[in-house]
Amino acid sequence: MAHRRREVDRDGPRRHTPCLRHASTAQGAGHRRAAPTGSSRERPQPAPLNPAPSYHTSVPEHLITDTFANDLGTALDDLDTFQTQFALTHRRYERAWSHAADTADSRTTAVIAHGRRQEGVEAFERYVLPHADTLLAAARSAVDAMPPARHHAAWRELIEDLAHAVGHIHRIRSAPAGQDEPEAARVRHLQVWPYVLAWAERSFIISGLAEQHRPTGPPLTAEEQQLWTERARAAWQRGDLDADDVWYNGDNELITVAHLVEHDTQTVVALEGELGSERMRVLGHYDTVREAVDAAPPAVPAGVLRPDVSPFAPQALAAEAPVVNLVRQVDEARHTGDVYMALLDAVDDSAFSRGPLPRLVELLDRAAAFADALETKQGQHSAARLSVLARQLGALREEIESTMEGLGTGVLPPHRTPRPVFHIASPPPAPSPPPPAPHAPGTARR
């Protein structure tokens, strides 16, 4: 895969995931972005509270009507808006927080913290809270409809974790205020904040699962599938099958959208199975990537590298920020594109920016020049060693660039789930119906 240089923000990868606003028609699906993953914040610990109301409604597949699909599409759009606004709000307040911390202005820091909480809570109450029941029910029923997999228990635990948060938010909002406004609102925002943070960090699980209810395109005939699969295998062997996006579907199969190049023409294809493997097969061919993504099986939530990932955790000190930010970008990555960009930023030596590795090479070169300028034998010896180290780093940079290209297009498997925030036990699965009683020997059947 030839990666293209792009601007990277802290919102995480942008994925072509169809929306359910028009889920009653396969052609009406739009595109959604992945959950924002990336500003810093503090995590206040919620005070112990009484058990919150439980949200255990589920939507059987035969009740997924057009009305439900439209309601779910609106809910997903609003959840996406909350995720984006939350990340942008944190990025904005993060800069202000850093400046206040440098000046040791505790009063300003308190004002910033209050403003950040207020905007985050108000965004949640406006965009997510009215749809919470719909989103949670859709996520639950999506997991119930999938073939069993080892990560389903973790998904259910995360769903119940966020349902627990919604229950507490309702309880806090309905409790009588002990102070006058605006102090009552300030206290309420402080109490609700940990549960809103949980949704900001983990709601990509909800949106990814809820998207499973959208329809997919019609399958190819057996003959057409065999023909296109053979063409895809031939293109892969020639190096003419360029992956554009990849994800896991509800059957835990890899789905790839790729450009199949033949005789200077390109066709977008959706494939199931790892590229180049014996199990690879073409699901459909399309004119555009958008059409392919809309018709292909929807993506389940991508895995995480670290189960304790906290996208809004406090940033490191400014002196360490360049390298620490790249390490953090890899820790938060769910797709190979983000790891590629972190490595590219580390070795970049263009006219626009210089990464840490080229700057280290420059440092060694400058130190070598200084040692040589000492005009001593020891200085000349040290200068020669520093120059060798600089050349070795230059060779290392070339090796890293070559390895980056080999990453290809990939996604972490869904069983790599993040840890819940509140660790609420998921309800036990419904018991299976008892088997029919066997007929006694010699009993006549009617």
Disulfide bonds with the S-S distance in Angstrom:
none
